[in-house]
Amino acid sequence: MSGGSLYRRASFLLDSLGKEVFSPIVTLIERPHLKRAPASSWYDDEGVATRDRDVVKEGVLRGYFLGKLFRAQARNEDDRQAGGNHNLILEGGKLDLPGLIRTMGRGLLVTD
């Protein structure tokens, strides 16, 4: 999802913006303004104001992590965040662990 990987064409997510790339149960959000969170910041490494955003929503890729240089090369002005990520949160599904195990059918649960 980083600009360097995309520019080198070394990412499986190349040209995947707006496409379903994960299961529909996957939602990854970025929340840079959480109080006392370890990666909270009002500005990214390039001085651009950070904002909440959905990186992946219901399996669909909504954004990359592009610095100014890579954003210009990709001609992507919508993805204004640079300088890494800030408080990424993988949202949980509706099932608890026993529920997941029941729906798994046959499988292996690794706990340690």
N, C-alpha and C positions, 0 to 999 in steps of 0.2 A: 504494500500500500504506500510505500515511500517513493518520493520523486526520483531518487537515484536508481532504484530498481526498475521503475517504469521507464525511465530514460534509456537505461541499458537494455531494455526489453528482457529483463531477467525476472519478471514477476508473472505468476499464473493469473493475476488479476488485470493484466494489460487489456485495455479496451473493454473493460467489464462494467464501467460506470452505468448505473441504471438497469443492470441485468441481475437476475437471480444467480448468485454464486455459492450460496449456502442453503441449508435447509430452511424452510419458512419459519422454523421456531427460533432461528438465530437473530438476535437484535443486539448490536453493539453501539453504545452511546458514549459520547464524550461530554463530560461535565467539568469544565475547567474552573468553575467558581465555587466549588464545594468548600465550606468552611472547614479548616484544619485538615483537609485531605493532602496527602503528600505531594501531589502533582498539580495543585491549584495555582493558577496564575492569571492575572488580568491581561497579560501580554505574552506573546510567544517569543521565541529567540530572536526574531527579526523586528520586534517592536509592534507587531500587528495585534490589535485587540482580539482576544479569544472570545469564543461564543459557544453556547451549547449547540450540539448537532448530533444527528444520527449518522454514524459511519456505515453501519449495516442495519437495515430495517426489514424485518420479516424475510431475511435471506437476500435482500436486494442491496447491492453495493451503492451507497449514496455519496461517498467521498473518499478522497485519498489524503495523504499527508504530504503536501507539496510546499516547498520553499518558493520564494519569488522567482528564482532562476528556472526551476522545473515547471512552475505554473505557467510562465511565459512560453516555454518551449512546448508545453502541452496545450497552450491556448485555453487554459481553464481558469477563468477569473472568478467562477462561483466558489471555488474551494480556497478560501482566503487564509486558512490556518497554515502555519508553518512551524518549524522548530520543534517537531515531535508531537507527541500526544499528551493530553492532560486529563488524568482521571478517566480512563476507559472503564466502562462498566458493561459486562456481559449480562444482559437481563435473563432472569430465570424464567423457566416455563411454569405451567400450571400444576405440574405433578411434583409431589415430594419423592424422596428416594424410594420408599416402598411402592409407590405408584409407578415410578420408572421401571423398577425391577419387574413388576407384574406385566407391564406392556412389552418388556424386552424379549420375552420368549426365551430363546436359548442364547446364552452369552456368558461373559466373564466379568465379574465386578472386582476391580483391583482397589484395595483400600490402603495399601502401604507400599 
